[in-house]
Amino acid sequence: MALTTVAERFLAVWIQWKQAIPESLHNEDPVMLCKLLRLADVDEGITQKSLGLGADVIQSKTSKVMKILREEQWLETVARSGADGRNTFVRLTSDARDSLAKAEKTLTTTLRQAKARRRRRLRPPPSNMRIPSTFQ
């Protein structure tokens, strides 16, 4: 499928993105969501406050998105020994990592297809075309 306009390329990537993430996250800002997911992709876990600060997202929005991510089982709580219990640490689940890796592969393929579209070649003028004498 040859993609010819920027709008078509955007829509192709957007469709792939919507298929990659849970439906409950479709209305969330993709840039913010990617930042939160990237920050949560640590084995030792990260606190909600640190996620919000790192992604530059207000606390109420962070809470809302984290609740959805937990419901979709994209975040899991990390058991921390010796912690005082006031902070809960979370990290991405393996299913979330797999889904994101698959999405990145699909999006990369879609973008490559868009770049590989056929370009117009410059053709030499027809042999019967008269060239003005000023150019000869």
N, C-alpha and C positions, 0 to 999 in steps of 0.2 A: 504494500500500500504506500503510495507516494504522497507525502504530506507537502503541501505547497505553500501554505501561509503560516504565519506565526500563530494565528488563532487556532488553526487545525492542530499544530504541534502542541500548543498549550492544552487543548481539549483532550488530545490523546494521552498526555501525561496525567491530566486531572482524572480521567476515567480510570487509569491504572492505579492512581493513588487511592481513589475511593474504593476500589476493589480490594486494596491491600489492608486497609484499616477497618476496625469494627464500625458498623453503621452508627453506633451511638457517638462516634467521634467525627462524623462527617461535617458537622457545623463548626468544628473548632479550627482555629487558625493553624494551618499546616506548619508554618515556620515555628510558632510557639511549641507545637506538639513535637516537632523534630528535636528542638532544643531540650525539652523535658525528657524525651526518650533517650537522647544521647547522654544526658547527665545521669540518668537512672541506670545506665548500662555499666554498673560497677559491681564487682562481686561482694565487696564489703557493705554495700548499701549506701544510701544517702537520705538525709532527713527531708521532710516536705519543705521546711524553711530554706534549706540549702538549694533545693531544686528551684524554688521560686526566685531566690536571689540570683542563682546562676543563669536562669533563663530570662531574668528581668521581667517576671510576671507577678502581678499583684496576688496577694495571699488568697483572696476569695476565688480567683480564677484557678490558681494552683490546686486548691482544695477540690473544686468541682471536677477538674480534669483527672486528678489522682483518684477520686472516687470512681469515676467511670473506668479508668484503667484497672482498678482493683476488681470491679464488677466483671470486666471483660477478661480477667485473669491475665493481664499483661504486666501487673506489678505483684510482687510478693513481699511479705514482711520478712526481714532478716533477724534471726535470733542472735542477740549479742550478749555474750557472757560478761558479767560485771557491769553492765549498763544500769543506770539508775531508773530507767523506765519512763523518764519524762519525754524522751525522744524516740520515735519509732523510725527505724531505718527500712527502706524499701529498695528493691532492685527489679530489673526486668526479668520476666520469666523466660525460660528457654523457648516456649512457644512464641512469645513476643519477638525474641531475637530471630527465630526462624522466619516469622512473617515479615519482619523488616528486611532481612537479607534477601528474601524472595522478591519483595517489593523493589528493593534497590536494583536487583538484577533485571527485573522487568522494565523498570523506568529507564535504566541505562540502555537497554535494547531499543525501547521506543524512541529515545533521543537519538541514538545512532541511526535508526531508520530515517528519522527526520533529516539528519545531516546528510545522509547518503542519497538524498533525492537527486534526480537527474538535473543537471545544470545545462542551460542553453549554451551551445557552442556558437562562436562567431563564425559566420560563413563568409567566404570571399564573395565579392560582388559577382553577379552573373557576367559571363563573357560578353554578352551583347549590350551591357550597360556602358553608356558613354561617360567617360571621366573628363571633367572640365580641364582645359589646357593649363589652368593655373596650378593644378596639382601634379602635372607631368614633368 
